[in-house]
Structure formats: structure tokens, C-alpha cells
Amino acid sequence: MSQQEYGKKKSIGFMIFAILLSIILAVLTVLFIYQVFKLQILPNNILIPILLAILLFSLILLLLLNFCAHGLVTKIIYSILVNVISAT
């Protein structure tokens, strides 16, 4: 197996991993927003800005993970960030 084939195989593996992480983060973000909205934890005047900020932050992480992670270090950092956000 040549170096180029090995690099493509490695990239496909990370792409699958990134897609799975993206799906998990999207589902957990929607569930979190639903719970905050349903339980009425926040007052109405700050509810929408907070939920939009959470949604925007999750979207930025998804875009970074799927489209901007080219080097090994950035892939690791973005993957850790997505896991930390998903866990909280």
C-alpha cells in the first residue's frame, strides 16, 4: 500500500468518525434546546438569545470538524471539543 493510499484511507476513517460525531452533537443539541424550552428554566427575555448562542456554537464546531480539520492536531482538538460539548 502506497503512502497516498494510506493517507486517503486514513482520511475516510476520520470523515466517518466526524460524521458520527456531528450526528451525535446535533441530536444532543436539539434535545438540550428542547429540554431548556420545555422546562422553562430561563426567563423569556433571555431564552431565545441563549438558545441561539448554543445552536450557533454547535454549528461552528460541526463546520470546523467536518471542513477545517486537515492536520492531525486540529482533528484531535476539534474532536475533543465536540466530545466535551456533547458530554455536557
C-alpha positions, 0 to 999 in steps of 0.5 A: 500500500502506497503512502497516498493510499494510506493517507486517503484511507486514513482520511475516510476513517476520520470523515466517518468518525466526524460524521458520527460525531456531528450526528451525535452533537446535533441530536444532543443539541436539539434535545438540550434546546428542547429540554431548556424550552420545555422546562422553562428554566430561563426567563423569556427575555433571555431564552431565545438569545441563549438558545441561539448562542448554543445552536450557533456554537454547535454549528461552528464546531460541526463546520470546523470538524467536518471542513477545517480539520486537515492536520492531525492536531486540529482533528484531535482538538476539534474532536475533543471539543465536540466530545466535551460539548456533547458530554455536557 
